[in-house]
Structure formats: structure tokens, C-alpha cells
Amino acid sequence: MRVLITGALGQVGQELMLSAPASWQVSGFGSKELDISDAQKVLDTVQQLQPQLIINAAAYTAVDKAESDQDRAYAVNQHGAHNLAQAAQSVDCPLLHISTDYVFDGQHNQPYTEHDTPAPNSVYGDSKWQGEQAITAICRKHIILRTSWVFGLHGNNFVKTMLRLGQERDALSIVSDQVGGPTSARSIAQALWLIAQQYQSSDDCLWGTYHFSGAPTCSWYDFAEEIFVQAAALQLIAKAPELKPINTHDYPTPAQRPAYSVLDNTKLNEHLNIMQSHWKTELALMLQALKDAQ
């Protein structure tokens, strides 16, 4: 199986490269090697490699910066997705694409399903939603995998930020009224490879949009609390800082975050037999890897 991975140097991209099936021919490109906003470069690369599967892990993910850098956010998240969809369709190749809980406005009080209508309230969220629509319109064989609160060994994320701040400060204020499902980059990569293997074995798939996120549901405050409990037990930090819960309005940011962004994973389980990940277990694996690397 010939697989093309874009965004191969990102959080999920690096996990995809590390966990790729050994017998497959996997070509990974970072943004400097393949800028997906360059339509001609994308088409030329796909025509040259003739992949049997494309996984798009490339994205503009600087949520707050996107509010003032709209052109670049849409160039990557909307037009980049459009370019990959066109290139994939040109060689009759499936496209697996990672999207986000930020396509929703967060006004729900029950988990979002794939049937709920997106209503993003940030540039980042809207650019990702526009990208989804481009893929759906252009590329028949596609899987859009929406996920949330991504963390892992590679790149910047909430876990790494907490570990750094926990070493610098005795007390931290953490938002407690935003609720979601932390999801490890490792488990996202695993889910994508499972989908890819199902496609290889049957030369078909139940195409469409799916949700994949970690369980159980928690707030950023809950997430931080568990990070410090586990990190202190592993002696990654000398002492856990004192945590103070605060509301979103006490910590204003340029981009509005969904207050409730829990994703319902039922469809992925029932249609593709992929189970929800458990973020506390995934967190433990990540922290142990950091400990082992010391």
C-alpha cells in the first residue's frame, strides 16, 4: 500500500510515521516539503507518487493567532483541504482528513453527533469546517475524523504547557467551565491506521464523517489536575502546583472556545469497530515516555 502523509512533522503526523505498517510504502511530507495550500505542488506530488491512500494531518492549529492571521488559516485549512481532495479524486484515491470539535459552537449539553450542524465561532473552527465541506463536495472516497483537545509527545500541547508552568510556578489558574475529551495523538494515529487497514482488506470503506475523542469527559481544570497527579508520581515535577478553577470570562483569549465540545463516538464504534480512547491511560503512556527520555 502506497500512502502519502501530509503534515508529517506535526503532533499526529509524527505518530503516524512512527506507527505505520512496516510493509507499506509511506511517504511523509512536512509543510516545508509540501505546502498543501499550493494547489499545483499538491497535484504534482500526488500524480508523481500515485498513492493508494492520502492521510492529511496538516493544519493551521494556532487557534488564537488565526483570528489575526485569517488568510493563512483559510489557505491551509480550507484551500489546502480542497487541493488535497481534488488531487485525491484525480487518481481515485481515498483521503483521510483530521478535523476538530471547534466546528461546533459549544452550546449543546449533550455529546455532538455527526448529524449535528456545525456552527463555528472562531476563524480556526470556520476554516476547518470550510475544509470539511470542500472534501465532501469533491472527493467521494473520504473519511473526516473530528477529534478534540489533542496532546502527545510531539509538538506543543496542553500537557507540555502544564508541565512547564508547573515547574515555574507554585499556583496556576485553570479554566473549569469548558468541557471536552482529551485525545492523544497516538490514539488518533492508531485509529487512522485501523481505517486504512480496513480499506486495504476490502478495497472499500463506509465513507463519511466520524467523531473520535478521548473519554471520560472532563474540564481543562480536571485535565490539569490529573496531569500533575501523574507527573508528580513519576517525579517529572518536584511538586504539583496549587490549582485554582476559573471561568472562561476570567481568562479572555482572541478566539472564542466552545464551552461544551464533547463528541459522540458511537458511529465510529458501530460502523468501523474503533473504540474510544481513554485519556488517563494515554496520558500515563506519554508521561512515562517523557520520563524514560530524561
C-alpha positions as CSV (number, residue, x, y, z in Angstrom):
1,M,0.0,0.0,0.0
2,R,1.4,3.4,-1.0
3,V,0.4,6.1,1.5
4,L,1.1,9.8,1.3
5,I,1.0,11.7,4.7
6,T,0.9,15.5,4.8
7,G,1.7,17.3,8.0
8,A,4.2,14.5,8.8
9,L,6.1,16.7,11.3
10,G,3.0,17.7,13.4
11,Q,1.7,16.0,16.6
12,V,-0.4,13.4,14.8
13,G,1.8,13.3,11.7
14,Q,4.9,12.1,13.7
15,E,2.8,9.5,15.4
16,L,1.5,8.3,12.0
17,M,5.1,8.0,10.7
18,L,6.2,6.1,13.8
19,S,3.4,3.6,13.8
20,A,3.0,3.0,10.0
21,P,2.5,-0.7,9.0
22,A,6.0,-2.0,8.3
23,S,5.3,-3.4,4.9
24,W,3.6,-0.3,3.5
25,Q,5.4,2.3,1.4
26,V,4.7,5.5,3.4
27,S,5.9,8.9,2.2
28,G,5.6,11.7,4.7
29,F,5.9,15.4,4.0
30,G,6.2,18.4,6.4
31,S,4.8,21.8,5.5
32,K,8.2,23.0,4.1
33,E,8.4,20.0,1.7
34,L,4.7,20.1,0.7
35,D,2.7,23.2,1.5
36,I,-0.9,22.0,0.9
37,S,-2.1,25.5,0.1
38,D,-0.1,25.2,-3.1
39,A,-2.6,23.5,-5.4
40,Q,-0.1,22.8,-8.2
41,K,2.5,21.3,-5.9
42,V,-0.1,19.1,-4.3
43,L,-1.4,17.8,-7.7
44,D,2.2,17.3,-9.0
45,T,3.2,15.3,-5.9
46,V,0.1,13.1,-6.0
47,Q,0.4,12.5,-9.7
48,Q,4.1,11.6,-9.2
49,L,3.7,9.3,-6.2
50,Q,0.3,7.7,-7.3
51,P,-0.6,7.0,-3.7
52,Q,-3.3,4.4,-2.9
53,L,-4.3,6.4,0.2
54,I,-3.7,10.0,1.4
55,I,-3.8,11.0,5.1
56,N,-4.0,14.7,5.8
57,A,-2.5,15.6,9.1
58,A,-1.6,19.1,8.0
59,A,-3.4,22.0,9.6
60,Y,-3.1,25.6,10.8
61,T,-3.8,25.0,14.5
62,A,-2.8,28.3,16.2
63,V,-6.4,29.0,17.4
64,D,-5.8,32.5,18.8
65,K,-3.3,33.6,16.1
66,A,-5.8,32.6,13.4
67,E,-8.1,35.5,14.5
68,S,-5.5,37.9,13.1
69,D,-3.9,35.6,10.5
70,Q,-7.1,34.7,8.7
71,D,-5.6,34.4,5.2
72,R,-3.1,31.8,6.3
73,A,-5.6,29.8,8.4
74,Y,-8.0,29.6,5.4
75,A,-5.2,28.9,3.0
76,V,-4.2,25.8,4.9
77,N,-7.4,24.6,6.5
78,Q,-9.9,25.3,3.7
79,H,-7.9,25.6,0.5
80,G,-5.4,23.0,1.5
81,A,-8.1,20.5,2.1
82,H,-9.7,21.5,-1.2
83,N,-6.4,20.9,-3.0
84,L,-5.9,17.5,-1.5
85,A,-9.4,16.5,-2.3
86,Q,-9.0,17.4,-5.9
87,A,-5.7,15.6,-6.2
88,A,-7.0,12.5,-4.5
89,Q,-10.1,12.4,-6.7
90,S,-7.8,12.8,-9.8
91,V,-6.2,9.5,-9.0
92,D,-9.2,7.8,-7.5
93,C,-7.5,7.7,-4.1
94,P,-9.2,7.9,-0.7
95,L,-8.5,10.9,1.6
96,L,-8.4,10.6,5.4
97,H,-8.6,14.0,7.0
98,I,-8.4,15.2,10.6
99,S,-10.9,17.8,11.7
100,T,-11.9,19.3,15.0
101,D,-14.5,19.8,17.7
102,Y,-14.2,23.6,17.1
103,V,-16.6,23.3,14.1
104,F,-19.3,23.4,16.8
105,D,-20.3,26.4,18.8
106,G,-20.3,24.5,22.2
107,Q,-23.9,25.5,23.1
108,H,-25.0,21.8,23.5
109,N,-25.4,20.0,26.7
110,Q,-25.1,16.5,25.2
111,P,-22.4,15.0,23.0
112,Y,-22.3,16.2,19.5
113,T,-23.1,13.6,16.8
114,E,-22.1,13.7,13.1
115,H,-25.7,14.7,12.4
116,D,-25.4,18.0,14.3
117,T,-25.0,21.1,12.2
118,P,-21.6,22.8,12.6
119,A,-21.7,26.5,13.7
120,P,-18.1,27.5,14.4
121,N,-17.4,30.6,16.4
122,S,-13.8,31.2,15.6
123,V,-11.7,31.6,12.5
124,Y,-9.9,28.3,13.2
125,G,-13.2,26.5,13.6
126,D,-14.7,28.0,10.5
127,S,-11.6,27.4,8.3
128,K,-11.7,23.7,9.4
129,W,-15.5,23.5,8.6
130,Q,-14.9,25.0,5.2
131,G,-12.2,22.4,4.6
132,E,-14.6,19.6,5.5
133,Q,-17.2,20.9,3.1
134,A,-14.6,21.1,0.3
135,I,-13.6,17.5,0.8
136,T,-17.2,16.3,1.0
137,A,-18.1,18.0,-2.3
138,I,-15.1,16.9,-4.3
139,C,-13.7,13.6,-3.0
140,R,-16.1,10.6,-3.0
141,K,-13.9,8.3,-1.0
142,H,-13.2,10.3,2.2
143,I,-13.1,9.9,5.9
144,I,-13.3,13.1,8.0
145,L,-12.2,12.3,11.6
146,R,-13.2,15.0,14.0
147,T,-11.2,15.0,17.3
148,S,-10.6,17.2,20.3
149,W,-8.0,18.5,22.8
150,V,-5.1,16.8,21.1
151,F,-2.0,16.0,23.2
152,G,1.1,13.9,22.7
153,L,4.9,13.6,22.8
154,H,5.5,15.8,19.7
155,G,4.8,19.5,19.2
156,N,3.1,21.9,21.6
157,N,0.0,21.0,23.6
158,F,-1.7,21.5,26.9
159,V,0.1,18.7,28.7
160,K,3.5,20.1,27.9
161,T,2.4,23.6,28.8
162,M,1.2,22.4,32.2
163,L,4.4,20.6,32.9
164,R,6.4,23.7,32.0
165,L,4.3,26.1,34.1
166,G,4.2,23.6,37.0
167,Q,7.9,23.8,37.2
168,E,7.9,27.6,37.1
169,R,5.0,28.5,39.4
170,D,3.6,27.4,42.8
171,A,0.0,28.2,41.7
172,L,-2.0,28.1,38.5
173,S,-5.5,29.3,37.5
174,I,-7.2,26.8,35.1
175,V,-10.4,27.2,33.2
176,S,-13.1,24.9,34.6
177,D,-16.2,25.7,32.6
178,Q,-15.0,24.3,29.2
179,V,-15.7,20.6,28.8
180,G,-14.4,18.1,26.3
181,G,-12.5,14.9,25.7
182,P,-8.7,15.0,25.7
183,T,-7.4,12.8,22.8
184,S,-3.8,11.5,22.4
185,A,-2.1,11.9,19.1
186,R,-1.0,8.3,19.4
187,S,-4.6,7.1,19.6
188,I,-5.6,9.3,16.6
189,A,-2.8,7.7,14.5
190,Q,-3.9,4.3,15.6
191,A,-7.5,5.0,14.6
192,L,-6.4,6.3,11.2
193,W,-4.2,3.2,10.5
194,L,-7.1,0.9,11.5
195,I,-9.3,2.7,9.0
196,A,-6.6,2.4,6.4
197,Q,-6.2,-1.3,7.0
198,Q,-9.9,-1.9,6.7
199,Y,-9.9,-0.1,3.4
200,Q,-6.9,-2.2,2.2
201,S,-8.6,-5.5,3.2
202,S,-11.9,-4.8,1.4
203,D,-10.9,-2.1,-1.1
204,D,-13.8,-0.1,0.2
205,C,-15.0,1.7,3.4
206,L,-18.0,3.3,5.0
207,W,-17.0,6.8,3.9
208,G,-18.1,9.9,5.6
209,T,-17.6,12.0,8.8
210,Y,-16.8,10.4,12.2
211,H,-16.0,11.5,15.7
212,F,-13.1,10.2,17.7
213,S,-12.1,11.6,21.1
214,G,-10.9,10.6,24.5
215,A,-13.0,9.5,27.5
216,P,-14.1,10.3,30.1
217,T,-15.4,13.9,29.6
218,C,-13.6,16.5,31.7
219,S,-12.8,20.2,32.0
220,W,-9.4,21.7,31.4
221,Y,-9.1,22.0,35.2
222,D,-9.8,18.3,35.6
223,F,-7.3,17.5,32.9
224,A,-4.6,19.7,34.5
225,E,-5.3,18.1,37.9
226,E,-4.7,14.6,36.5
227,I,-1.5,15.8,34.7
228,F,0.0,17.0,37.9
229,V,-1.0,13.9,39.9
230,Q,0.6,11.6,37.4
231,A,3.7,13.9,36.8
232,A,4.4,14.2,40.5
233,A,4.1,10.4,40.9
234,L,6.7,9.9,38.2
235,Q,8.9,12.7,39.7
236,L,8.7,14.7,36.4
237,I,8.0,17.7,38.6
238,A,9.2,18.4,42.1
239,K,5.8,19.3,43.5
240,A,2.3,19.8,42.0
241,P,1.3,23.4,42.0
242,E,-1.9,24.6,43.7
243,L,-4.7,24.8,41.1
244,K,-7.5,27.4,41.2
245,P,-10.6,26.9,39.0
246,I,-11.6,29.9,37.0
247,N,-14.3,30.7,34.4
248,T,-13.7,31.4,30.8
249,H,-14.5,35.1,31.2
250,D,-11.7,35.3,33.7
251,Y,-9.2,34.3,31.0
252,P,-10.1,36.1,27.8
253,T,-8.5,35.0,24.6
254,P,-8.7,36.3,21.0
255,A,-10.6,33.2,19.8
256,Q,-13.8,32.0,21.4
257,R,-13.6,28.4,22.6
258,P,-16.6,26.0,22.6
259,A,-17.9,25.7,26.2
260,Y,-19.1,22.2,25.6
261,S,-17.3,20.2,22.9
262,V,-17.9,16.6,23.8
263,L,-18.0,14.3,20.7
264,D,-20.2,11.2,20.5
265,N,-18.1,8.3,19.3
266,T,-20.9,5.8,18.7
267,K,-20.8,5.9,14.9
268,L,-17.1,5.2,14.7
269,N,-17.5,2.2,17.0
270,E,-20.6,0.8,15.3
271,H,-19.5,1.3,11.6
272,L,-15.7,0.8,11.8
273,N,-15.3,-1.0,15.1
274,I,-12.9,1.6,16.5
275,M,-13.3,2.2,20.3
276,Q,-12.9,5.5,22.1
277,S,-9.5,6.1,23.7
278,H,-9.1,6.6,27.5
279,W,-7.1,9.8,28.0
280,K,-5.8,9.0,31.5
281,T,-4.2,5.8,30.1
282,E,-2.8,7.7,27.1
283,L,-1.5,10.5,29.4
284,A,0.3,7.9,31.5
285,L,2.0,6.5,28.4
286,M,3.0,9.9,27.3
287,L,4.4,10.9,30.7
288,Q,6.3,7.6,31.1
289,A,7.9,8.2,27.7
290,L,9.0,11.7,28.8
291,K,10.4,10.1,32.0
292,D,12.3,7.4,30.0
293,A,13.8,10.1,27.7
294,Q,15.3,12.0,30.7
